[in-house]
Amino acid sequence: MKKAIVTMAGAALLVAGCGGGGEATSAVESPSEAPASPGAQSPGAQSSGAQSSGAQSPGAQGRDVPEALRFKGETLAGEQFDGAALAGRPAVFWFWAPWCSKCRSEGPNVAKAAEKYGDEVSFVGIGGLEKDKGRLRDFVSRTGTGNLTHLDDRTGRLYSHFKVTSQSSFLFMAPDGKTSKDSGPLDEDELSRHVDELLG
């Protein structure tokens, strides 16, 4: 039954197309459904579009952890990742698929933004809507986004967690947990504008 639901959700995402307008709100993924272990961090982030407040609870290293960061996953390199490690700092989540032409075209801009903001902002790529992990890795290599942490979302669990319904999509999270979304492709200037807003 669970497989059928995931398959139907994946089909709906495919029908949504590569990109698309509209905003979504962040959601919470149950930590009990994800692998347990601390996570990695990477540079990036900002805020745009409609904002939602981030309900918080005590967590990682004494920081409040927004609901949206209560998830665990695995990087494309096979390392465990704990979203709570990002609590208290600005973050940009980039949702992409390897067959998405808009995602491929904006990849170099995402890499430049991540490099520009360095340790000030965490950039996290979430590769999904694809069953072949090799294709996800090839996308990272082709787009020059290897400087980001990329999460393996072949199951669609993180897309669902964040209520993302299309790619390319961005979720911008402020240090206080407030989030906003924007649909790509975003060019370098648009990404910088979002990130600069996060940094105040």
Accessible surface in RSA format (square Angstrom, percent):
REM  Atomic radii and reference values for relative SASA: ProtOr
REM  Chains: A
REM  Algorithm: Lee & Richards
REM  Probe-radius: 1.40
REM  Slices: 20
REM RES _ NUM      All-atoms   Total-Side   Main-Chain    Non-polar    All polar
REM                ABS   REL    ABS   REL    ABS   REL    ABS   REL    ABS   REL
RES MET A   1   183.03  94.8 136.74  90.5  46.29 110.2 116.54  99.1  66.49  88.1
RES LYS A   2   155.81  76.0 150.59  92.4   5.22  12.4 106.70  96.0  49.11  52.3
RES LYS A   3   168.88  82.4 161.25  98.9   7.63  18.2 110.00  99.0  58.88  62.7
RES ALA A   4    51.89  47.7  42.88  66.2   9.01  20.5  50.42  71.0   1.47   3.9
RES ILE A   5    89.92  51.2  89.23  66.5   0.69   1.7  89.23  64.3   0.69   1.9
RES VAL A   6    56.26  37.0  52.92  47.9   3.34   8.1  54.45  47.3   1.81   4.9
RES THR A   7    86.11  61.2  77.15  78.2   8.96  21.4  69.32  93.1  16.78  25.4
RES MET A   8   129.60  67.1 122.47  81.1   7.12  17.0  88.36  75.1  41.23  54.6
RES ALA A   9    43.61  40.1  34.14  52.7   9.48  21.6  42.22  59.5   1.40   3.7
RES GLY A  10    21.99  27.1   0.00   N/A  21.99  27.1  21.56  59.2   0.43   1.0
RES ALA A  11    50.06  46.0  46.82  72.3   3.24   7.4  48.14  67.8   1.91   5.1
RES ALA A  12    63.43  58.3  49.89  77.0  13.54  30.8  56.56  79.7   6.87  18.2
RES LEU A  13    19.97  11.1  19.64  14.0   0.33   0.8  19.97  14.0   0.00   0.0
RES LEU A  14    99.73  55.5  85.45  61.1  14.27  35.9  85.74  60.2  13.99  37.6
RES VAL A  15   132.79  87.4 104.30  94.4  28.49  68.7 112.38  97.6  20.41  55.4
RES ALA A  16    51.75  47.6  19.29  29.8  32.46  73.8  31.98  45.0  19.77  52.4
RES GLY A  17    26.23  32.3   0.00   N/A  26.23  32.3  26.23  72.0   0.00   0.0
RES CYS A  18    35.35  26.7  20.90  23.3  14.45  34.0  20.98  53.2  14.37  15.5
RES GLY A  19     0.56   0.7   0.00   N/A   0.56   0.7   0.56   1.5   0.00   0.0
RES GLY A  20    33.17  40.9   0.00   N/A  33.17  40.9  30.89  84.8   2.28   5.1
RES GLY A  21    72.84  89.8   0.00   N/A  72.84  89.8  35.59  97.7  37.25  83.4
RES GLY A  22    63.50  78.3   0.00   N/A  63.50  78.3  38.76 106.4  24.75  55.4
RES GLU A  23    97.28  55.8  59.20  44.8  38.07  90.7  30.18  58.4  67.09  54.8
RES ALA A  24    30.02  27.6  14.32  22.1  15.70  35.7  22.31  31.4   7.71  20.4
RES THR A  25    77.90  55.4  73.35  74.4   4.55  10.9  59.52  79.9  18.38  27.8
RES SER A  26    28.67  24.2  12.68  16.9  15.99  36.8   0.00   0.0  28.67  40.2
RES ALA A  27    14.35  13.2   7.78  12.0   6.57  14.9  14.35  20.2   0.00   0.0
RES VAL A  28    68.70  45.2  41.68  37.7  27.02  65.1  41.68  36.2  27.02  73.3
RES GLU A  29     8.64   5.0   4.74   3.6   3.90   9.3   8.64  16.7   0.00   0.0
RES SER A  30    41.00  34.6  33.52  44.7   7.47  17.2  26.69  56.8  14.31  20.0
RES PRO A  31    64.64  47.1  58.26  53.1   6.38  23.2  58.46  48.3   6.17  38.4
RES SER A  32   105.16  88.9  62.90  83.9  42.26  97.3  58.22 124.0  46.94  65.8
RES GLU A  33   108.63  62.4  77.01  58.3  31.62  75.3  30.41  58.8  78.22  63.9
RES ALA A  34    12.09  11.1   0.00   0.0  12.09  27.5   1.81   2.5  10.28  27.2
RES PRO A  35    56.73  41.3  42.40  38.7  14.33  52.1  55.26  45.6   1.47   9.1
RES ALA A  36    83.85  77.1  58.63  90.5  25.23  57.4  58.81  82.8  25.05  66.4
RES SER A  37    38.55  32.6  28.52  38.1  10.03  23.1  10.96  23.3  27.58  38.6
RES PRO A  38   110.50  80.5  99.89  91.1  10.60  38.5 102.09  84.3   8.41  52.3
RES GLY A  39    21.94  27.1   0.00   N/A  21.94  27.1   2.08   5.7  19.86  44.5
RES ALA A  40    34.68  31.9  24.94  38.5   9.73  22.1  34.17  48.1   0.51   1.4
RES GLN A  41    83.74  46.8  56.38  41.2  27.36  65.1  21.46  45.7  62.28  47.2
RES SER A  42    11.08   9.4   3.92   5.2   7.16  16.5  11.06  23.6   0.02   0.0
RES PRO A  43    25.59  18.6  24.64  22.5   0.95   3.5  24.95  20.6   0.64   3.9
RES GLY A  44     0.00   0.0   0.00   N/A   0.00   0.0   0.00   0.0   0.00   0.0
RES ALA A  45     0.00   0.0   0.00   0.0   0.00   0.0   0.00   0.0   0.00   0.0
RES GLN A  46     0.00   0.0   0.00   0.0   0.00   0.0   0.00   0.0   0.00   0.0
RES SER A  47    10.35   8.7   9.86  13.2   0.49   1.1   8.70  18.5   1.65   2.3
RES SER A  48    15.90  13.4   9.32  12.4   6.57  15.1   7.36  15.7   8.53  12.0
RES GLY A  49    43.36  53.5   0.00   N/A  43.36  53.5  19.10  52.4  24.26  54.3
RES ALA A  50    66.75  61.4  47.71  73.6  19.04  43.3  58.89  82.9   7.86  20.8
RES GLN A  51   113.46  63.4  78.08  57.1  35.38  84.2  23.77  50.6  89.69  68.0
RES SER A  52    32.47  27.4  24.24  32.3   8.24  19.0  30.93  65.9   1.54   2.2
RES SER A  53    91.07  77.0  66.95  89.4  24.12  55.6  33.70  71.8  57.37  80.4
RES GLY A  54    17.90  22.1   0.00   N/A  17.90  22.1   7.19  19.7  10.71  24.0
RES ALA A  55    63.85  58.7  48.61  75.0  15.24  34.7  60.84  85.7   3.01   8.0
RES GLN A  56    70.93  39.7  36.17  26.4  34.76  82.8  15.67  33.3  55.26  41.9
RES SER A  57    34.25  28.9  31.90  42.6   2.35   5.4  26.21  55.8   8.04  11.3
RES PRO A  58   120.33  87.7 101.89  92.9  18.44  67.0 102.56  84.7  17.77 110.4
RES GLY A  59    32.74  40.4   0.00   N/A  32.74  40.4  23.13  63.5   9.61  21.5
RES ALA A  60    27.23  25.0   9.95  15.4  17.28  39.3  22.86  32.2   4.36  11.6
RES GLN A  61   157.51  88.1 112.21  82.0  45.30 107.8  68.12 145.0  89.39  67.8
RES GLY A  62    76.51  94.4   0.00   N/A  76.51  94.4  38.46 105.5  38.05  85.2
RES ARG A  63    71.78  30.1  66.05  33.7   5.73  13.6  44.65  61.0  27.13  16.4
RES ASP A  64    78.21  54.8  67.83  67.5  10.38  24.5   8.63  20.3  69.58  69.4
RES VAL A  65     5.07   3.3   5.07   4.6   0.00   0.0   5.07   4.4   0.00   0.0
RES PRO A  66     1.58   1.2   1.58   1.4   0.00   0.0   1.58   1.3   0.00   0.0
RES GLU A  67    47.51  27.3  47.51  35.9   0.00   0.0  20.59  39.8  26.91  22.0
RES ALA A  68     4.21   3.9   2.47   3.8   1.74   4.0   2.72   3.8   1.49   3.9
RES LEU A  69     1.65   0.9   1.65   1.2   0.00   0.0   1.65   1.2   0.00   0.0
RES ARG A  70    51.64  21.7  47.55  24.2   4.09   9.7  24.82  33.9  26.82  16.3
RES PHE A  71     1.35   0.7   0.00   0.0   1.35   3.5   0.00   0.0   1.35   3.9
RES LYS A  72    41.38  20.2  41.38  25.4   0.00   0.0  10.90   9.8  30.48  32.5
RES GLY A  73     1.93   2.4   0.00   N/A   1.93   2.4   1.93   5.3   0.00   0.0
RES GLU A  74    58.43  33.5  56.58  42.8   1.85   4.4  12.43  24.0  46.00  37.6
RES THR A  75     8.36   5.9   8.36   8.5   0.00   0.0   8.31  11.2   0.05   0.1
RES LEU A  76    12.77   7.1  11.88   8.5   0.89   2.2  12.19   8.6   0.58   1.6
RES ALA A  77    83.65  76.9  45.16  69.7  38.49  87.5  55.17  77.7  28.48  75.4
RES GLY A  78    37.78  46.6   0.00   N/A  37.78  46.6  15.50  42.5  22.28  49.9
RES GLU A  79   102.74  59.0  97.40  73.7   5.34  12.7  38.47  74.4  64.27  52.5
RES GLN A  80    56.09  31.4  46.46  34.0   9.63  22.9  26.99  57.5  29.10  22.1
RES PHE A  81     0.41   0.2   0.00   0.0   0.41   1.1   0.00   0.0   0.41   1.2
RES ASP A  82    23.28  16.3  23.28  23.2   0.00   0.0   1.32   3.1  21.96  21.9
RES GLY A  83     0.00   0.0   0.00   N/A   0.00   0.0   0.00   0.0   0.00   0.0
RES ALA A  84    13.57  12.5  13.57  20.9   0.00   0.0  13.57  19.1   0.00   0.0
RES ALA A  85    14.17  13.0  12.50  19.3   1.67   3.8  13.67  19.2   0.50   1.3
RES LEU A  86     0.26   0.1   0.00   0.0   0.26   0.6   0.00   0.0   0.26   0.7
RES ALA A  87     0.97   0.9   0.00   0.0   0.97   2.2   0.00   0.0   0.97   2.6
RES GLY A  88    47.15  58.1   0.00   N/A  47.15  58.1  19.78  54.3  27.37  61.3
RES ARG A  89    56.20  23.6  54.22  27.6   1.97   4.7  18.88  25.8  37.31  22.6
RES PRO A  90    12.37   9.0  12.37  11.3   0.00   0.0  12.37  10.2   0.00   0.0
RES ALA A  91     0.51   0.5   0.51   0.8   0.00   0.0   0.51   0.7   0.00   0.0
RES VAL A  92     0.42   0.3   0.03   0.0   0.38   0.9   0.03   0.0   0.38   1.0
RES PHE A  93     0.00   0.0   0.00   0.0   0.00   0.0   0.00   0.0   0.00   0.0
RES TRP A  94     0.63   0.3   0.63   0.3   0.00   0.0   0.63   0.3   0.00   0.0
RES PHE A  95     0.08   0.0   0.08   0.1   0.00   0.0   0.08   0.0   0.00   0.0
RES TRP A  96     0.00   0.0   0.00   0.0   0.00   0.0   0.00   0.0   0.00   0.0
RES ALA A  97     0.00   0.0   0.00   0.0   0.00   0.0   0.00   0.0   0.00   0.0
RES PRO A  98     1.71   1.2   0.90   0.8   0.81   2.9   0.90   0.7   0.81   5.0
RES TRP A  99    74.07  29.7  57.65  27.9  16.42  38.6  55.48  29.6  18.59  30.2
RES CYS A 100     0.24   0.2   0.00   0.0   0.24   0.6   0.24   0.6   0.00   0.0
RES SER A 101    67.85  57.3  62.12  82.9   5.73  13.2  35.01  74.6  32.84  46.0
RES LYS A 102    63.51  31.0  61.53  37.8   1.98   4.7  39.04  35.1  24.47  26.1
RES CYS A 103     0.00   0.0   0.00   0.0   0.00   0.0   0.00   0.0   0.00   0.0
RES ARG A 104    89.91  37.7  82.71  42.2   7.20  17.1  24.20  33.1  65.70  39.8
RES SER A 105    75.75  64.0  49.92  66.6  25.83  59.5  52.08 110.9  23.67  33.2
RES GLU A 106     2.05   1.2   1.08   0.8   0.97   2.3   2.05   4.0   0.00   0.0
RES GLY A 107     0.00   0.0   0.00   N/A   0.00   0.0   0.00   0.0   0.00   0.0
RES PRO A 108    59.69  43.5  56.92  51.9   2.76  10.1  59.12  48.8   0.57   3.6
RES ASN A 109    31.57  21.8  31.57  30.5   0.00   0.0   0.07   0.2  31.50  30.4
RES VAL A 110     0.00   0.0   0.00   0.0   0.00   0.0   0.00   0.0   0.00   0.0
RES ALA A 111    13.16  12.1  12.53  19.3   0.63   1.4  12.85  18.1   0.31   0.8
RES LYS A 112   108.22  52.8 102.59  62.9   5.63  13.4  61.41  55.3  46.80  49.9
RES ALA A 113     0.51   0.5   0.00   0.0   0.51   1.2   0.51   0.7   0.00   0.0
RES ALA A 114     0.00   0.0   0.00   0.0   0.00   0.0   0.00   0.0   0.00   0.0
RES GLU A 115   137.14  78.7 118.45  89.6  18.69  44.5  41.19  79.7  95.95  78.3
RES LYS A 116   125.34  61.1  89.34  54.8  35.99  85.7  72.63  65.4  52.70  56.1
RES TYR A 117    12.36   5.8   9.88   5.6   2.48   6.5  10.77   8.1   1.59   2.0
RES GLY A 118    25.76  31.8   0.00   N/A  25.76  31.8  25.76  70.7   0.00   0.0
RES ASP A 119   130.34  91.3 114.64 114.1  15.70  37.1  37.20  87.5  93.14  92.9
RES GLU A 120   104.08  59.8  88.66  67.1  15.43  36.7  44.08  85.3  60.00  49.0
RES VAL A 121     0.00   0.0   0.00   0.0   0.00   0.0   0.00   0.0   0.00   0.0
RES SER A 122     0.00   0.0   0.00   0.0   0.00   0.0   0.00   0.0   0.00   0.0
RES PHE A 123     0.35   0.2   0.35   0.2   0.00   0.0   0.35   0.2   0.00   0.0
RES VAL A 124     0.27   0.2   0.00   0.0   0.27   0.7   0.00   0.0   0.27   0.7
RES GLY A 125     0.00   0.0   0.00   N/A   0.00   0.0   0.00   0.0   0.00   0.0
RES ILE A 126     0.00   0.0   0.00   0.0   0.00   0.0   0.00   0.0   0.00   0.0
RES GLY A 127     0.00   0.0   0.00   N/A   0.00   0.0   0.00   0.0   0.00   0.0
RES GLY A 128     0.00   0.0   0.00   N/A   0.00   0.0   0.00   0.0   0.00   0.0
RES LEU A 129    24.75  13.8   4.52   3.2  20.23  50.8  17.08  12.0   7.67  20.6
RES GLU A 130    23.16  13.3  15.57  11.8   7.59  18.1   5.38  10.4  17.78  14.5
RES LYS A 131   153.40  74.8 139.88  85.8  13.52  32.2 113.54 102.2  39.86  42.5
RES ASP A 132    72.08  50.5  65.35  65.0   6.73  15.9  24.56  57.8  47.51  47.4
RES LYS A 133    35.89  17.5  33.38  20.5   2.52   6.0  19.73  17.8  16.17  17.2
RES GLY A 134    31.68  39.1   0.00   N/A  31.68  39.1  28.11  77.1   3.58   8.0
RES ARG A 135   103.56  43.5 102.09  52.0   1.47   3.5  32.69  44.7  70.87  43.0
RES LEU A 136     0.00   0.0   0.00   0.0   0.00   0.0   0.00   0.0   0.00   0.0
RES ARG A 137   118.31  49.7 112.39  57.3   5.93  14.1  44.16  60.4  74.15  44.9
RES ASP A 138    77.71  54.4  76.34  76.0   1.37   3.2  10.26  24.1  67.46  67.3
RES PHE A 139     0.00   0.0   0.00   0.0   0.00   0.0   0.00   0.0   0.00   0.0
RES VAL A 140    21.39  14.1  21.00  19.0   0.39   0.9  21.00  18.2   0.39   1.1
RES SER A 141    90.41  76.4  63.19  84.3  27.22  62.7  34.66  73.8  55.75  78.1
RES ARG A 142   142.81  60.0 103.76  52.9  39.06  93.0  77.15 105.4  65.67  39.8
RES THR A 143     6.68   4.7   2.29   2.3   4.38  10.4   4.90   6.6   1.78   2.7
RES GLY A 144    49.81  61.4   0.00   N/A  49.81  61.4  36.08  99.0  13.72  30.7
RES THR A 145     0.00   0.0   0.00   0.0   0.00   0.0   0.00   0.0   0.00   0.0
RES GLY A 146    57.19  70.5   0.00   N/A  57.19  70.5  28.25  77.5  28.93  64.8
RES ASN A 147    69.31  47.8  41.45  40.1  27.86  67.1  47.98 115.5  21.34  20.6
RES LEU A 148    10.97   6.1   0.09   0.1  10.88  27.3   1.38   1.0   9.59  25.8
RES THR A 149    17.72  12.6  10.54  10.7   7.18  17.1   8.85  11.9   8.87  13.4
RES HIS A 150     9.62   5.3   5.41   3.8   4.21  10.8   5.41   5.6   4.21   4.9
RES LEU A 151     0.05   0.0   0.05   0.0   0.00   0.0   0.05   0.0   0.00   0.0
RES ASP A 152    24.66  17.3   8.10   8.1  16.56  39.2   3.72   8.8  20.94  20.9
RES ASP A 153     1.89   1.3   1.48   1.5   0.41   1.0   0.41   1.0   1.48   1.5
RES ARG A 154    83.46  35.0  76.21  38.8   7.25  17.3  12.23  16.7  71.23  43.2
RES THR A 155    83.24  59.2  76.69  77.7   6.55  15.6  76.46 102.7   6.78  10.2
RES GLY A 156    15.74  19.4   0.00   N/A  15.74  19.4  14.44  39.6   1.29   2.9
RES ARG A 157    67.04  28.1  60.00  30.6   7.04  16.8  38.24  52.3  28.80  17.5
RES LEU A 158     1.94   1.1   1.94   1.4   0.00   0.0   1.94   1.4   0.00   0.0
RES TYR A 159     1.01   0.5   0.98   0.6   0.02   0.1   1.01   0.8   0.00   0.0
RES SER A 160    71.49  60.4  54.70  73.0  16.79  38.7  38.85  82.7  32.64  45.7
RES HIS A 161     5.70   3.1   0.05   0.0   5.65  14.4   5.62   5.8   0.08   0.1
RES PHE A 162     0.00   0.0   0.00   0.0   0.00   0.0   0.00   0.0   0.00   0.0
RES LYS A 163   113.23  55.2 106.82  65.5   6.41  15.3  60.54  54.5  52.69  56.1
RES VAL A 164     7.05   4.6   1.46   1.3   5.59  13.5   2.41   2.1   4.64  12.6
RES THR A 165    88.96  63.3  86.86  88.1   2.09   5.0  60.71  81.5  28.25  42.7
RES SER A 166    10.13   8.6   9.88  13.2   0.25   0.6   4.69  10.0   5.44   7.6
RES GLN A 167     0.00   0.0   0.00   0.0   0.00   0.0   0.00   0.0   0.00   0.0
RES SER A 168     0.00   0.0   0.00   0.0   0.00   0.0   0.00   0.0   0.00   0.0
RES SER A 169     9.10   7.7   9.10  12.1   0.00   0.0   4.14   8.8   4.96   6.9
RES PHE A 170     0.66   0.3   0.00   0.0   0.66   1.7   0.61   0.4   0.05   0.1
RES LEU A 171     0.01   0.0   0.01   0.0   0.00   0.0   0.01   0.0   0.00   0.0
RES PHE A 172     0.00   0.0   0.00   0.0   0.00   0.0   0.00   0.0   0.00   0.0
RES MET A 173     1.46   0.8   1.46   1.0   0.00   0.0   0.08   0.1   1.38   1.8
RES ALA A 174    20.16  18.5  19.13  29.5   1.03   2.4  19.13  26.9   1.03   2.7
RES PRO A 175    56.45  41.1  48.07  43.8   8.38  30.5  48.57  40.1   7.88  49.0
RES ASP A 176    73.36  51.4  61.74  61.5  11.62  27.5  43.35 102.0  30.02  29.9
RES GLY A 177     0.70   0.9   0.00   N/A   0.70   0.9   0.14   0.4   0.56   1.3
RES LYS A 178    92.56  45.2  91.57  56.2   0.99   2.4  38.23  34.4  54.33  57.9
RES THR A 179     4.12   2.9   3.36   3.4   0.76   1.8   1.02   1.4   3.10   4.7
RES SER A 180     2.21   1.9   0.00   0.0   2.21   5.1   2.21   4.7   0.00   0.0
RES LYS A 181     9.32   4.5   8.55   5.2   0.76   1.8   8.55   7.7   0.76   0.8
RES ASP A 182    37.53  26.3  35.44  35.3   2.09   4.9   3.46   8.1  34.07  34.0
RES SER A 183    23.95  20.2  12.69  16.9  11.27  26.0  10.12  21.6  13.83  19.4
RES GLY A 184     7.64   9.4   0.00   N/A   7.64   9.4   0.62   1.7   7.02  15.7
RES PRO A 185    67.24  49.0  52.09  47.5  15.14  55.1  52.23  43.1  15.00  93.3
RES LEU A 186     6.59   3.7   6.20   4.4   0.39   1.0   6.59   4.6   0.00   0.0
RES ASP A 187    71.65  50.2  68.88  68.6   2.77   6.5  32.31  76.1  39.34  39.2
RES GLU A 188    63.69  36.6  63.27  47.9   0.42   1.0  16.57  32.0  47.12  38.5
RES ASP A 189   114.11  79.9 107.44 106.9   6.66  15.8  29.85  70.3  84.25  84.0
RES GLU A 190    63.10  36.2  61.91  46.8   1.19   2.8  17.85  34.5  45.25  36.9
RES LEU A 191     0.00   0.0   0.00   0.0   0.00   0.0   0.00   0.0   0.00   0.0
RES SER A 192    12.93  10.9  12.93  17.3   0.00   0.0  10.53  22.4   2.40   3.4
RES ARG A 193   117.58  49.4 111.39  56.8   6.19  14.7  65.21  89.1  52.38  31.7
RES HIS A 194     0.00   0.0   0.00   0.0   0.00   0.0   0.00   0.0   0.00   0.0
RES VAL A 195     0.00   0.0   0.00   0.0   0.00   0.0   0.00   0.0   0.00   0.0
RES ASP A 196    73.97  51.8  66.78  66.5   7.18  17.0  27.90  65.7  46.07  45.9
RES GLU A 197    92.01  52.8  67.16  50.8  24.84  59.2  42.13  81.5  49.88  40.7
RES LEU A 198    16.14   9.0   0.56   0.4  15.58  39.2   2.73   1.9  13.42  36.1
RES LEU A 199    69.64  38.8  35.78  25.6  33.86  85.1  39.08  27.4  30.56  82.2
RES GLY A 200   101.00 124.6   0.00   N/A 101.00 124.6  54.00 148.2  47.01 105.3
END  Absolute sums over single chains surface
CHAIN  1 A     8595.7       6408.3       2187.4       4884.2       3711.5
END  Absolute sums over all chains
TOTAL          8595.7       6408.3       2187.4       4884.2       3711.5
